[in-house]
Amino acid sequence: MKKIILGFAVVLGFSLASTFTFAGGDAAAGQAKTAMCAGCHGAGGNSAMANFPKLAGQGEKYLTKQLQDIKSGDRKVAEMTGMLNAFSDQDLSDIAAYYASQTIQMAGAKEESLDRGESIYRGGNIETGVPACTGCHSPSGQGNAPAGYPALGGQFAQYTAKQLRAFRTGAHDPKNAAARTNDGDNRVMRGVAAHMNDVEIEAVANFIAGLK
């Protein structure tokens, strides 16, 4: 079966980075600016709670864009409403640089549906038009940091599944409060998730949680 090499661009949150001004941050400066982040995202960006994503080891460019989008309202995260208002673009870049310098602690996958999840991640589903994830996120799930494609490997399955559903909602009902639409003008993630059912989403999210 021919594999379709486009890619998921989640992160775990995860979306394709659209064009935006990116200036490298200062990781040392960023550490001091993450005090309020630790309550949800854990020390060094390794959240202990599946409803909050692991940020450790995520690409700096991707994280910077997500922080900018959350601050501007282009990406709606209810728990972070107003939290970034006092931060400058440099502050956000510094925070992103700090988390990018950390090492993720793997969430781990469950045994069930691993084969299905791996099949979707590596080969997609040609019958329903779901592309493989490897094109953007790499076979090992490390993403493509210079391009702004997020790392997925080791992320909580619950969080990854939530983001895929949010992109799916964004494809069909973009005004819905649960929709996610900050995947750029090409709508790559919305186009991918629109064709995925819940079984596929849960399977690929579970596989990603153990991918390294």
C-alpha positions, 0 to 999 in steps of 0.5 A, a space after each residue: 500500500 502506498 504511504 501518503 507522506 504528509 504529516 500530522 502537525 499536532 502537540 501535542 498540541 500541536 499545529 503547523 507553524 505559519 509564517 511569523 517572526 521568530 527570534 531565538 530565546 535565552 533559556 537561562 532567562 526563560 527558566 526564571 519566567 516559568 514559575 507560574 507555569 510549573 503548577 500545570 506543566 511541572 518542573 522543567 515542563 514535565 507535567 504529571 497530569 494528562 490534561 496538561 501537555 508536556 513541554 519539555 523537549 518541544 521545539 523552540 520555534 513551535 512553542 514560541 508560536 503557540 505562546 504567541 497564538 495563545 496570547 493573541 487569542 488565535 489559539 484558545 486555551 481556557 486555562 491560560 486566559 490572560 496569563 500571558 498578557 504581561 509577557 513580551 515577545 522576548 519573554 515568550 521566546 525565552 520561555 520556549 527556549 528553556 522548555 526546548 532545552 529540557 528532556 521529556 519524561 515519556 508518558 508511555 503507551 498501553 498495549 492495546 491498539 498499538 498495531 493500529 496506532 503504529 499503522 496510522 502513524 507510519 502509513 496513514 489510511 489511504 482509504 479515508 485520506 488520512 496521511 502518515 504522521 512521519 512526514 512532518 513529525 519524523 519516524 521517531 516522533 521528534 518533529 522538525 524543530 527548524 521548520 516549527 513542526 512539533 515533537 509528539 513522542 512521549 506526549 500524553 495520549 489524552 492530550 494528543 487525542 484532545 488536540 486531534 478532536 479539536 482540529 477535527 471540530 475546527 474542520 467541520 465547525 470552526 466557530 465551536 468553542 472546542 475548535 482549534 484552527 491555528 494550523 495555518 492557511 493550508 489547514 493541514 491538521 484540520 484536513 487530516 483530523 477531519 477524516 479520522 474517527 475516534 478509534 483511529 484518534 485514540 489508537 494513534 495518540 496511544 502509540 505516540 505516547 510511547 514513541 521515542 
